[in-house]
């Protein structure tokens, strides 16, 4: 930033990972704030704007910008629909496995080398719900092994957790203080799972998506901006349980 207006905005103290840009738009009569899908922030200002008028407005809007930037933690985009056939690709903890259908078995889903094995039902059909249940169980084990150390880092008591279908959210802090994580999260690479867990644990200290929230979250995830961009890039590739019959 080099202009007086840009320097004034920098002096407000917005989190550095927000990547704030300023654009003068002659047709505007009021200040405009745009948060793009990649989390960058564009401040559109009228031509000839008085810096002393704009800066207080931006200070007052900092929390709103923070909420918009935090929207990148939501699940978005069009997600894949899987065919439950040999060779279909599924991810677990960031690694890709190929599906292999097996005979009916007591353990309906298991990892075996590079394969994710799914036992068919007695009628010969595979069930996508068995895979969802497997991801849920694996996620519960991962959270159980990890949450205590992350909670210590966040400076909060270790919360109770659950893994389930959360719709369009990767995670949520519930009213009773529990942390819930979407079962589909565990298809992501571990640094992204850690980001989601850290995000929800930070909510135990700071309720709202504010600039303070971002400051606290960065203590747990110093490379916050990079991980959020990574999540935004790969989030739509995650399977949310939809299947179709093989052609």
Secondary structure, DSSP 8 states (H G I E B T S, - for coil): --SHHHHHHHHTT--GGG-EEEEE-TT-SS-EEEE-TTS-EEEEE-TT--HHHHHHHHHHHHHHHHHHHHGGGB--S----EE-STT-EEEETTEEEEEEEES--SS-EEEETTEEEEE--TTS---HHHHHHHHHHHHHHHHHHHHHHHHHHHTS----EEEE--TTBSEEE-TTS-EEEEGGGGGS-HHHHHHHHHHHHHHTT--S-SHHHHHHHHHH-TTHHHHHHHHHHHGGGS--S-EE---
